[in-house]
Amino acid sequence: MEAKMTAEFQPGVAVVSPDRRWWFVDGELRSESTVFAPYRMYCFDRWTYAHFPRDRVFVLAFETDYEWDDHLEAVMGPQHGGLLVLSLDTENCWQLVEFDHGERYGEEFVPAAVVWHSRGVLAWLNNGQLEGRALRKPRVLDSGHPQGLQYCDDHELIRLEFAARGAWEALALSEDGVVLTASSQAGSVRFDLDNNRISSDGEPWQEPASTNLDRLYWYVDDSEA
């Protein structure tokens, strides 16, 4: 069965968990005894990225198409691209623990890498840009909802948003979720998400640039929660 399952896989949209107990194929998470269909946003079009960063955690990226209004015979609203993070709560129950999306206008949302930490950190590489955010506190799951997290982004929770251009190829988070590292063959940059500092190729920590005209742009919300 494993040989047949592997033959069906396509790069970026079908993967096997590190412990080989779960696989994602044809838009579903499967084990020997369970089939789980991840949440699909309205006007869902396709999955563009699938990755098990570790056992019991699964990351998906998606794109939506335009909404079509039959009465007006016109397109309503923009396309979206976004990310889902799922965590295996019990042996056969996956819960949605993070959900983020944004508008796109024709460009594809196909991340090259995604990292997530349960303290509320989510970052990704897409179209040559690092993007991400850190929350004030971890999300609280809704025990009354079958998939855990409500399908909305509570912007009041966001403490820090960041974006930076660079030729990075990989992302990593420290075990405590404080230091984000973006790296490539040319070098690496570390981002201190708690103290709003950066360090290139092991150099001392420095304050980041403060405007979107500079190499690195951060939005930091210092207001009271």
MARMARTI-645275 format. One line per field, with one value per residue: residue in three letters; x, y negated, z of N, C-alpha, C in turn. Coordinates in Angstrom, 2 decimals. Last residue first. Layout:
r <- (ALA:...) .
n.c1 <- (X:...) .
n.c2 <- (Y:...) .
n.c3 <- (Z:...) .
ca.c1 <- (X:...) .
ca.c2 <- (Y:...) .
ca.c3 <- (Z:...) .
c.c1 <- (X:...) .
c.c2 <- (Y:...) .
c.c3 <- (Z:...) .
//
This chain:
r <- (ALA:GLU:SER:ASP:ASP:VAL:TYR:TRP:TYR:LEU:ARG:ASP:LEU:ASN:THR:SER:ALA:PRO:GLU:GLN:TRP:PRO:GLU:GLY:ASP:SER:SER:ILE:ARG:ASN:ASN:ASP:LEU:ASP:PHE:ARG:VAL:SER:GLY:ALA:GLN:SER:SER:ALA:THR:LEU:VAL:VAL:GLY:ASP:GLU:SER:LEU:ALA:LEU:ALA:GLU:TRP:ALA:GLY:ARG:ALA:ALA:PHE:GLU:LEU:ARG:ILE:LEU:GLU:HIS:ASP:ASP:CYS:TYR:GLN:LEU:GLY:GLN:PRO:HIS:GLY:SER:ASP:LEU:VAL:ARG:PRO:LYS:ARG:LEU:ALA:ARG:GLY:GLU:LEU:GLN:GLY:ASN:ASN:LEU:TRP:ALA:LEU:VAL:GLY:ARG:SER:HIS:TRP:VAL:VAL:ALA:ALA:PRO:VAL:PHE:GLU:GLU:GLY:TYR:ARG:GLU:GLY:HIS:ASP:PHE:GLU:VAL:LEU:GLN:TRP:CYS:ASN:GLU:THR:ASP:LEU:SER:LEU:VAL:LEU:LEU:GLY:GLY:HIS:GLN:PRO:GLY:MET:VAL:ALA:GLU:LEU:HIS:ASP:ASP:TRP:GLU:TYR:ASP:THR:GLU:PHE:ALA:LEU:VAL:PHE:VAL:ARG:ASP:ARG:PRO:PHE:HIS:ALA:TYR:THR:TRP:ARG:ASP:PHE:CYS:TYR:MET:ARG:TYR:PRO:ALA:PHE:VAL:THR:SER:GLU:SER:ARG:LEU:GLU:GLY:ASP:VAL:PHE:TRP:TRP:ARG:ARG:ASP:PRO:SER:VAL:VAL:ALA:VAL:GLY:PRO:GLN:PHE:GLU:ALA:THR:MET:LYS:ALA:GLU:MET) .
n.c1 <- (-3.39:-2.19:0.07:2.04:2.49:4.61:5.60:8.57:10.56:13.73:14.83:12.50:10.00:8.50:10.59:12.55:14.89:15.58:18.45:20.53:22.90:25.98:25.94:25.05:23.82:22.18:19.53:17.09:14.34:12.09:11.82:10.42:11.62:14.44:15.59:18.50:19.50:22.25:23.61:23.50:21.81:19.62:17.10:15.73:14.59:13.24:12.94:10.78:10.04:11.58:13.17:13.18:12.35:13.27:13.15:14.81:15.60:15.75:16.45:14.02:11.99:9.72:7.41:5.30:3.52:2.58:0.21:-3.12:-5.62:-7.24:-7.85:-8.69:-9.94:-11.93:-13.31:-12.28:-10.78:-12.21:-13.91:-16.41:-16.66:-16.54:-14.02:-12.02:-8.77:-7.07:-3.72:-1.29:-0.87:-0.29:1.38:3.19:3.65:4.97:7.07:9.55:9.47:9.46:6.91:7.11:7.48:6.06:4.94:3.50:3.05:1.87:2.86:3.20:4.52:5.51:6.56:6.98:8.14:7.10:3.59:1.85:-0.39:-0.03:-1.80:-4.46:-4.34:-5.45:-5.90:-5.18:-5.36:-5.00:-5.29:-4.56:-5.69:-8.02:-7.30:-7.98:-8.10:-6.98:-5.62:-5.99:-4.97:-2.82:-3.42:-2.91:-3.09:-3.45:-3.26:-4.05:-5.49:-8.33:-9.81:-12.49:-15.91:-17.58:-18.06:-21.37:-24.17:-25.97:-26.76:-24.42:-21.35:-18.58:-15.48:-12.37:-10.77:-8.13:-5.51:-3.52:-1.41:-1.06:0.64:0.41:1.61:2.27:5.76:6.50:5.63:4.28:2.69:1.72:0.28:-2.07:-5.35:-7.82:-10.29:-13.11:-15.31:-14.55:-12.04:-12.26:-10.73:-9.83:-11.20:-9.88:-10.28:-8.75:-7.12:-4.67:-5.31:-5.30:-6.64:-7.30:-6.62:-5.16:-3.41:-1.34:-1.05:0.29:2.43:5.07:6.25:6.14:3.45:3.68:1.83:0.93:1.67:4.45:4.45:2.09:1.53:1.13:3.26:2.70:0.64:2.04:3.80:1.99:0.83) .
n.c2 <- (-45.62:-48.85:-49.17:-48.56:-46.73:-47.17:-46.18:-46.50:-45.91:-46.21:-48.04:-50.84:-51.65:-51.23:-51.88:-51.06:-48.36:-47.08:-47.27:-44.33:-42.04:-41.29:-38.60:-36.28:-37.17:-39.83:-40.32:-42.52:-43.00:-42.91:-41.22:-39.05:-38.23:-38.70:-37.09:-36.60:-35.54:-34.14:-33.20:-32.03:-29.91:-31.11:-31.72:-33.17:-32.48:-33.89:-33.45:-32.42:-29.76:-28.05:-26.95:-29.15:-28.28:-28.80:-28.51:-28.95:-30.75:-34.20:-36.68:-39.14:-41.45:-41.20:-42.02:-41.55:-42.45:-41.85:-41.21:-40.43:-40.36:-41.88:-40.37:-37.27:-35.82:-32.85:-30.33:-29.08:-25.89:-23.12:-21.71:-21.90:-23.91:-23.94:-24.71:-26.69:-27.60:-30.55:-31.36:-32.91:-36.47:-38.29:-36.84:-37.80:-37.09:-37.47:-36.91:-37.34:-36.88:-35.45:-34.22:-33.56:-32.08:-32.80:-32.34:-32.79:-32.32:-31.47:-29.39:-27.32:-28.33:-27.58:-28.26:-27.38:-27.95:-28.82:-29.13:-30.41:-32.16:-34.09:-37.05:-37.99:-39.35:-38.48:-39.02:-36.42:-34.50:-31.94:-30.03:-27.39:-25.03:-22.65:-19.29:-15.86:-12.87:-10.42:-10.66:-14.20:-16.40:-17.49:-20.59:-22.68:-25.76:-27.30:-30.32:-31.80:-34.09:-35.06:-37.48:-39.82:-40.49:-39.14:-39.48:-39.16:-38.93:-39.48:-36.81:-35.38:-36.32:-34.54:-35.05:-33.73:-31.19:-30.76:-28.58:-27.54:-25.40:-23.67:-21.66:-19.82:-17.84:-15.23:-15.56:-18.54:-19.75:-18.51:-20.36:-21.72:-24.05:-24.58:-23.53:-25.63:-27.13:-28.23:-29.74:-29.76:-27.35:-24.26:-22.17:-18.79:-15.74:-12.62:-9.27:-6.48:-4.23:-4.82:-8.22:-11.31:-14.33:-15.34:-16.08:-13.98:-13.42:-13.01:-10.57:-9.18:-7.67:-8.36:-10.24:-12.49:-12.07:-12.76:-14.75:-16.86:-19.23:-19.21:-16.79:-14.17:-10.66:-8.13:-6.66:-6.33:-4.41:-2.20:-1.74:-1.19:1.21) .
n.c3 <- (25.29:24.40:21.60:19.86:17.14:14.49:11.45:9.61:6.84:5.42:3.68:3.34:2.96:5.20:8.07:9.87:10.31:13.67:15.77:16.08:17.52:15.75:13.22:12.01:9.62:11.14:13.27:14.78:17.11:18.96:21.07:20.05:17.73:16.16:13.40:11.44:8.27:6.39:3.15:0.67:0.82:3.46:6.00:8.82:12.03:14.92:18.31:19.85:20.23:21.70:19.69:16.83:13.49:10.08:6.51:3.32:1.41:0.42:-0.78:0.33:2.14:4.79:7.33:10.22:13.16:16.48:17.81:17.38:18.51:16.97:14.80:14.44:11.73:11.67:12.29:15.49:16.02:16.16:14.59:15.91:18.76:21.47:22.15:20.50:21.71:21.77:20.77:22.90:22.65:20.68:17.81:14.97:11.50:8.11:5.25:2.89:-0.62:-2.99:-2.96:0.45:3.55:6.82:10.21:13.34:16.76:19.18:20.55:18.75:15.61:12.26:8.91:5.51:2.16:-0.17:-0.97:-3.24:-4.53:-7.54:-8.54:-8.69:-6.02:-2.75:0.77:3.20:6.25:8.66:11.47:13.74:14.51:13.99:14.89:14.35:15.89:16.52:18.95:19.49:18.07:15.82:14.27:11.45:9.95:6.81:4.91:1.66:-0.61:-2.59:-4.83:-3.93:-5.04:-7.70:-11.15:-12.58:-12.89:-11.00:-10.51:-9.97:-9.05:-7.93:-6.38:-7.60:-5.55:-3.13:-2.10:0.76:2.68:5.78:8.10:11.12:13.73:14.37:13.76:11.85:9.57:6.88:4.32:1.24:-0.96:-2.26:-3.03:-4.63:-4.11:-2.24:-1.67:1.78:2.80:4.27:6.71:5.75:6.42:7.25:7.93:9.57:9.62:8.57:7.61:5.84:4.79:1.41:-1.18:-2.30:0.73:3.39:5.99:8.98:9.83:9.52:11.07:9.35:6.92:3.44:0.99:-1.60:-2.70:-3.16:-5.76:-5.32:-4.99:-5.91:-5.04:-2.35:-2.51:-3.54:-1.39:0.70:0.00) .
ca.c1 <- (-4.28:-2.58:-1.08:2.42:1.36:4.53:4.52:7.85:9.47:12.87:14.94:13.76:10.93:8.38:9.64:11.24:14.43:15.25:17.06:20.31:21.51:25.21:26.37:25.69:25.01:22.55:20.95:17.54:15.71:12.08:12.53:10.00:10.22:14.01:14.64:17.70:19.09:21.02:23.68:24.27:23.22:19.88:18.44:15.55:15.77:12.94:13.87:11.17:9.27:10.61:12.25:13.78:12.00:13.34:12.79:14.33:15.11:15.79:16.52:15.33:12.38:11.08:7.62:6.57:3.48:3.65:1.18:-1.84:-4.61:-6.89:-6.71:-8.94:-8.65:-11.77:-12.71:-13.26:-10.64:-11.40:-12.52:-15.87:-16.55:-17.84:-14.36:-13.42:-9.63:-7.87:-5.16:-1.76:-1.01:-0.06:0.21:3.21:3.10:4.52:5.96:9.23:9.26:10.66:7.28:6.26:8.20:6.14:5.76:3.30:3.94:1.18:2.73:1.93:4.76:4.45:6.84:6.07:8.36:8.26:4.74:2.47:0.07:-0.23:-0.57:-3.87:-4.91:-4.45:-6.34:-5.15:-5.51:-4.66:-5.91:-4.20:-5.12:-7.48:-7.94:-7.19:-8.83:-7.65:-5.09:-6.03:-5.32:-3.49:-2.71:-3.71:-2.24:-4.08:-2.62:-3.91:-4.51:-7.59:-9.28:-11.17:-14.85:-17.79:-17.21:-20.12:-23.23:-25.30:-27.75:-25.23:-22.74:-19.35:-16.89:-13.32:-11.06:-9.54:-5.96:-4.61:-1.66:-1.60:0.45:0.29:1.37:1.09:4.62:6.83:6.90:4.29:3.93:1.37:1.44:-0.82:-4.25:-6.86:-9.90:-11.86:-14.72:-15.53:-12.63:-12.04:-11.63:-9.55:-11.21:-10.23:-10.18:-9.46:-8.49:-5.23:-4.52:-5.73:-5.69:-7.73:-7.30:-6.51:-3.53:-2.28:-0.65:-0.68:1.09:4.46:6.10:7.43:3.96:3.53:2.99:0.71:0.26:3.81:5.22:2.58:1.89:0.07:3.16:3.77:0.34:0.96:4.33:2.86:0.00) .
ca.c2 <- (-44.56:-47.87:-49.57:-48.71:-47.33:-46.73:-46.90:-45.89:-46.70:-45.45:-46.61:-50.20:-51.96:-50.23:-52.29:-51.43:-49.56:-46.97:-47.66:-45.73:-42.45:-41.71:-39.90:-36.18:-36.32:-39.22:-40.03:-41.63:-43.18:-43.71:-42.47:-39.64:-38.63:-38.56:-38.10:-36.22:-36.68:-34.05:-33.64:-33.28:-29.61:-30.66:-31.40:-32.98:-32.53:-33.38:-33.83:-33.83:-30.58:-28.86:-26.08:-28.59:-28.97:-28.00:-29.19:-28.13:-29.46:-33.13:-35.43:-38.52:-40.82:-41.51:-41.63:-41.87:-41.97:-42.22:-42.08:-40.59:-39.49:-42.42:-41.28:-38.29:-36.29:-34.29:-30.68:-29.78:-27.34:-23.84:-21.75:-20.57:-23.88:-23.68:-23.30:-26.64:-26.81:-29.65:-31.29:-31.80:-35.26:-38.66:-37.21:-37.20:-37.85:-36.77:-37.59:-36.78:-37.74:-36.18:-35.18:-33.50:-32.63:-32.06:-33.03:-32.20:-32.82:-32.42:-30.64:-27.37:-27.97:-27.95:-27.81:-27.90:-27.43:-27.94:-29.33:-29.09:-32.03:-32.83:-36.34:-37.31:-39.89:-38.39:-39.17:-37.79:-34.67:-33.30:-30.28:-28.70:-25.87:-23.83:-20.56:-17.03:-14.13:-10.55:-9.76:-12.82:-16.51:-16.23:-19.84:-21.68:-24.89:-26.60:-29.19:-31.73:-33.05:-35.00:-36.16:-39.41:-40.27:-39.82:-38.97:-39.88:-38.40:-40.63:-37.85:-35.02:-36.65:-34.96:-34.75:-34.83:-31.84:-30.79:-29.73:-27.42:-26.70:-23.73:-22.99:-19.81:-19.20:-15.80:-14.70:-17.52:-20.21:-18.12:-20.01:-20.80:-23.68:-24.91:-23.51:-24.53:-26.69:-27.48:-29.88:-30.01:-28.68:-24.95:-23.27:-20.11:-16.77:-13.94:-10.24:-7.76:-4.09:-3.51:-7.21:-9.93:-13.70:-14.76:-17.05:-14.27:-13.19:-13.96:-11.12:-9.99:-7.25:-7.52:-8.92:-11.88:-12.55:-11.77:-14.42:-15.54:-19.07:-20.40:-17.72:-15.24:-11.96:-9.09:-6.92:-7.22:-5.73:-2.78:-2.04:-2.37:0.00) .
ca.c3 <- (24.83:25.42:22.40:21.25:17.86:15.87:12.10:10.71:7.38:6.32:3.38:3.69:1.89:4.14:7.04:10.40:9.62:12.25:15.55:15.73:17.30:16.93:13.74:13.31:9.59:9.87:13.24:13.72:16.68:17.73:21.33:21.32:17.67:17.56:13.83:12.61:9.08:7.17:4.53:0.79:0.65:2.09:5.52:7.38:11.16:13.59:17.25:19.94:19.30:22.44:20.42:18.03:14.73:11.30:7.75:4.44:0.95:1.40:-1.53:0.33:0.88:4.37:5.95:9.59:11.78:15.57:18.46:16.71:19.09:18.28:14.68:15.45:12.23:11.54:11.01:14.66:15.89:17.13:14.17:15.55:17.31:20.87:22.35:20.85:20.86:22.58:20.52:22.07:23.45:22.08:18.61:16.30:12.60:9.29:5.91:4.20:0.54:-2.61:-4.00:-0.73:2.41:5.58:9.21:12.02:15.71:18.31:21.30:19.47:17.01:13.23:10.28:6.55:3.51:-0.27:-0.09:-3.15:-3.16:-6.84:-8.21:-9.83:-7.26:-3.82:-0.61:2.71:4.81:8.23:10.17:13.18:15.57:13.35:15.19:13.98:15.83:15.23:17.93:19.95:19.49:16.17:15.30:12.13:10.75:7.91:5.58:3.10:-0.37:-1.33:-4.54:-4.43:-4.07:-6.43:-10.08:-12.33:-13.88:-11.61:-10.78:-11.15:-8.77:-9.08:-6.19:-7.43:-6.82:-3.52:-2.88:-0.21:2.05:4.42:7.55:9.66:13.25:15.01:14.04:12.84:10.15:8.28:5.00:2.33:-0.14:-2.96:-2.07:-4.60:-5.45:-2.29:-3.01:0.72:2.80:3.00:6.40:6.34:5.39:7.77:6.83:9.60:10.12:8.25:8.31:6.00:5.70:2.68:-0.33:-2.82:-0.71:2.80:4.70:8.28:10.24:8.48:11.67:9.70:8.20:4.49:1.82:-1.02:-2.35:-2.62:-4.92:-6.17:-4.44:-6.16:-6.47:-2.75:-1.96:-4.31:-2.71:0.79:0.00) .
c.c1 <- (-5.69:-3.53:-1.42:1.27:1.72:3.40:4.39:6.69:8.76:11.81:13.97:13.69:12.29:9.24:9.61:10.23:12.98:14.92:16.75:18.82:21.44:23.80:25.54:26.20:25.78:23.85:21.26:19.05:16.04:13.51:12.72:10.62:9.72:12.59:14.21:16.82:18.23:20.76:22.34:24.40:24.08:21.35:18.44:16.93:15.36:14.19:13.51:12.01:9.63:9.80:11.20:12.73:12.73:12.96:12.94:14.05:14.51:15.13:16.61:15.28:13.79:11.37:9.02:6.59:4.78:3.38:2.19:-0.97:-3.21:-5.80:-6.35:-7.74:-8.92:-10.43:-12.66:-12.59:-11.77:-11.45:-11.66:-14.42:-15.87:-17.81:-15.70:-13.84:-11.06:-8.83:-5.83:-3.27:-1.51:-0.08:0.61:2.02:3.25:3.98:5.58:8.09:8.96:10.51:8.45:6.68:7.31:6.98:5.88:4.12:3.68:2.05:2.06:1.78:3.47:4.90:5.75:6.55:7.38:8.58:5.87:3.71:0.56:0.26:-0.89:-2.61:-4.19:-5.13:-5.16:-5.58:-5.48:-4.84:-5.63:-4.79:-4.65:-7.00:-7.24:-7.98:-7.88:-8.39:-5.72:-5.52:-5.38:-3.72:-3.52:-2.84:-3.15:-3.00:-3.52:-3.31:-4.27:-6.54:-8.52:-10.90:-13.57:-16.64:-17.44:-19.36:-21.90:-24.39:-27.12:-26.21:-23.57:-20.80:-17.67:-14.72:-12.00:-9.66:-7.46:-4.78:-2.71:-1.68:-0.05:-0.04:1.41:0.85:3.53:5.60:7.40:5.61:3.65:2.65:0.96:0.43:-2.96:-5.92:-8.95:-11.58:-13.35:-14.83:-13.60:-12.78:-11.25:-10.57:-10.96:-10.11:-10.69:-9.24:-9.34:-6.69:-5.13:-4.76:-6.19:-6.53:-7.76:-7.30:-4.98:-2.26:-1.74:-0.13:-0.01:3.05:5.39:7.31:5.28:4.10:2.64:1.97:-0.05:2.37:4.38:3.31:2.39:0.46:2.13:3.67:1.41:0.67:3.28:3.41:0.86) .
c.c2 <- (-44.81:-46.85:-48.48:-49.10:-47.37:-47.47:-46.35:-46.80:-45.90:-46.35:-45.79:-48.70:-51.31:-50.56:-51.24:-51.88:-49.81:-48.31:-47.57:-46.00:-43.95:-42.15:-40.28:-37.48:-36.32:-38.44:-39.30:-41.44:-42.20:-44.06:-43.33:-41.01:-39.26:-39.11:-37.78:-37.40:-36.14:-35.35:-33.53:-33.75:-30.85:-30.31:-30.99:-32.79:-32.26:-33.54:-33.11:-34.28:-32.05:-29.79:-26.85:-27.79:-28.31:-28.88:-28.23:-29.00:-28.61:-31.86:-34.24:-37.20:-40.26:-40.76:-42.05:-41.36:-42.39:-41.63:-42.64:-41.62:-39.77:-41.59:-41.92:-39.24:-37.46:-34.68:-32.19:-30.27:-27.92:-25.35:-22.64:-20.60:-22.58:-23.60:-22.94:-25.18:-26.79:-28.90:-30.29:-31.84:-34.15:-37.43:-37.57:-37.71:-37.07:-37.68:-36.80:-37.59:-36.91:-37.07:-36.06:-34.60:-32.46:-32.82:-32.15:-33.01:-32.06:-33.05:-31.73:-28.64:-28.19:-27.53:-28.34:-27.38:-28.10:-27.31:-28.34:-29.22:-30.60:-32.91:-35.07:-36.54:-39.29:-38.82:-39.01:-37.84:-36.15:-33.39:-31.72:-28.83:-27.23:-24.78:-21.68:-18.29:-15.28:-11.87:-10.00:-11.95:-15.14:-16.20:-18.59:-20.92:-23.97:-25.80:-28.61:-30.42:-32.98:-33.89:-36.22:-37.92:-39.75:-39.49:-39.81:-39.21:-39.15:-40.23:-39.04:-36.13:-36.39:-35.18:-35.32:-34.29:-33.02:-31.44:-29.62:-28.70:-26.51:-25.18:-22.88:-21.22:-19.19:-17.27:-15.49:-16.65:-19.28:-18.61:-19.59:-20.31:-22.77:-24.48:-23.75:-24.67:-25.50:-27.00:-29.22:-30.33:-28.83:-26.28:-23.92:-21.15:-18.13:-14.95:-11.57:-8.56:-5.36:-3.40:-5.87:-9.15:-12.30:-14.24:-16.53:-15.17:-13.43:-13.76:-12.05:-10.40:-8.01:-7.05:-7.93:-10.48:-11.86:-12.34:-13.33:-15.11:-17.69:-20.23:-18.90:-16.25:-12.91:-10.50:-7.98:-7.59:-6.73:-4.20:-2.69:-2.74:-1.25) .
c.c3 <- (25.34:24.85:23.40:22.15:19.34:16.56:13.50:11.11:8.46:6.90:4.22:3.43:2.14:2.92:5.95:9.35:9.98:11.64:14.05:15.62:17.01:16.55:14.97:13.88:10.91:10.01:11.94:13.83:15.55:17.29:20.08:21.56:18.96:17.65:15.26:13.03:10.21:7.92:5.22:2.24:0.84:1.99:4.06:6.78:9.73:12.73:15.95:18.75:19.30:21.54:21.20:18.79:15.89:12.47:8.91:5.65:2.06:0.88:-0.59:-0.43:0.99:3.08:5.54:8.15:11.10:14.19:17.48:17.42:18.52:18.96:16.01:15.49:13.17:12.12:10.82:13.39:15.06:17.02:15.05:15.10:16.89:19.36:21.72:20.94:21.40:21.68:21.46:21.89:22.53:23.00:20.03:17.08:13.89:10.35:7.16:4.79:1.78:-1.40:-3.58:-1.71:1.19:4.54:7.97:11.02:14.42:17.26:20.46:20.30:17.78:14.62:11.20:7.89:4.46:1.08:-0.37:-2.29:-2.98:-5.40:-7.42:-9.50:-8.46:-5.12:-1.57:1.25:4.45:6.72:9.80:11.79:15.06:14.45:14.46:14.30:15.55:15.06:16.56:18.81:20.15:17.67:15.66:13.12:11.55:8.64:6.66:3.58:1.12:-1.38:-3.21:-4.25:-4.68:-5.49:-8.83:-11.19:-13.78:-12.77:-11.50:-11.52:-10.03:-8.69:-7.36:-7.15:-6.54:-4.89:-3.09:-1.02:0.96:3.96:6.11:9.17:11.73:14.67:14.75:13.03:11.24:8.88:6.44:2.98:0.98:-2.21:-2.82:-3.41:-5.40:-3.71:-3.09:-0.58:1.64:3.02:5.08:5.89:6.02:6.65:7.36:8.33:9.98:8.64:7.93:6.86:6.00:3.47:1.02:-1.87:-1.11:1.29:4.20:6.93:9.51:8.84:10.75:10.30:8.53:5.77:2.83:-0.29:-1.78:-2.20:-4.46:-5.30:-5.52:-5.75:-6.79:-4.21:-2.40:-3.84:-3.58:-0.58:0.00) .
//
